[in-house]
Amino acid sequence: MGVQMIRVSCPNQRLASEIADRAVETRLAACANIEGPVMSTYRWRGVVEQAWEFLLWLKAPRENFSALEALVTELHPYDVPGIVALDCHQVSAPYADWLKENTDIS
């Protein structure tokens, strides 16, 4: 089982918490962390914009990415939510066991 950290930019803390709760309750992710607010600078429809956002980190098996992407897309108001998965090349054995024990692999 490969482990991923999936980062999602959210427009507010309420949405980040809602996605985190659903991801953990449905066992798609074993854990979620919320950071922020952070200032994001991005280009949208040809215009450079800035916005305060919250960063949601989901810790999950690599196999659950598609299901988590679908969950985020369902709940997220952005036309193009920022969903980025980073593979974890090394994870302690006890943590990997805990993660596997607390998720369902899709």
C-alpha positions in Angstrom: 0.0 0.0 0.0 1.4 3.4 -1.0 0.7 6.4 1.1 -0.2 9.9 -0.2 -0.6 13.3 1.3 -3.4 15.0 -0.7 -3.5 18.8 -0.5 -6.7 20.7 -1.2 -7.0 24.5 -1.2 -10.3 25.6 0.4 -12.0 29.0 0.4 -12.8 28.8 4.1 -12.2 26.7 7.2 -15.8 25.4 7.3 -15.4 23.7 3.9 -12.0 22.3 4.8 -13.5 20.8 8.0 -16.5 19.4 6.1 -14.3 17.7 3.6 -12.0 16.4 6.4 -14.9 15.0 8.4 -16.4 13.2 5.3 -13.1 11.8 4.2 -12.3 10.4 7.7 -15.9 9.3 8.4 -16.1 7.3 5.1 -12.6 5.9 5.8 -11.1 7.3 2.6 -8.5 9.1 4.6 -7.1 8.1 8.0 -6.3 11.7 9.1 -6.8 15.3 8.0 -5.0 18.5 8.9 -6.1 22.0 8.3 -3.7 24.9 8.0 -4.3 28.5 7.4 -5.3 30.9 6.5 -2.7 31.3 3.8 -2.5 33.9 1.0 -2.8 32.4 -2.5 -1.8 34.2 -5.7 -3.0 32.6 -8.9 -4.1 33.4 -12.5 -7.8 32.8 -13.1 -9.3 33.6 -16.6 -6.3 35.7 -17.5 -6.3 37.8 -14.3 -3.8 37.5 -11.5 -5.8 37.3 -8.2 -5.2 36.8 -4.5 -7.3 35.2 -1.9 -7.1 33.9 1.6 -7.5 30.1 1.7 -7.2 27.2 4.1 -5.0 24.1 3.2 -6.5 20.7 3.9 -4.1 17.8 4.0 -5.6 14.3 3.7 -3.4 11.2 4.6 -4.6 8.3 2.6 -3.7 5.2 0.7 -2.7 6.0 -2.9 -5.6 3.7 -4.1 -8.1 6.1 -2.6 -7.1 9.1 -4.6 -9.9 8.9 -7.2 -12.6 8.5 -4.5 -11.2 11.5 -2.6 -11.0 13.5 -5.7 -14.7 12.8 -6.4 -15.6 13.7 -2.8 -13.7 17.0 -3.0 -15.2 17.8 -6.4 -18.8 17.1 -5.1 -18.4 19.4 -2.0 -16.1 22.1 -3.4 -17.4 25.4 -4.9 -14.4 26.1 -7.1 -14.7 25.3 -10.9 -11.2 23.9 -10.6 -10.4 22.8 -7.0 -6.6 22.5 -6.3 -6.2 18.8 -5.5 -2.6 17.7 -5.5 -1.4 14.3 -4.3 2.2 13.8 -3.1 3.5 10.3 -2.8 5.2 9.5 0.5 8.4 7.6 -0.3 9.1 6.7 3.3 6.5 6.1 6.1 7.2 4.5 9.4 5.9 1.0 9.7 3.7 1.7 12.7 2.1 4.8 11.0 1.5 2.8 7.7 -0.1 0.1 9.7 -2.3 2.6 11.5 -3.3 4.3 8.2 -4.2 0.9 6.7 -6.2 -0.1 9.7 -8.2 3.2 9.6 -9.1 3.3 5.9 -10.9 1.3 3.3 -9.0 0.9 0.1 -11.2 1.6 -2.8 
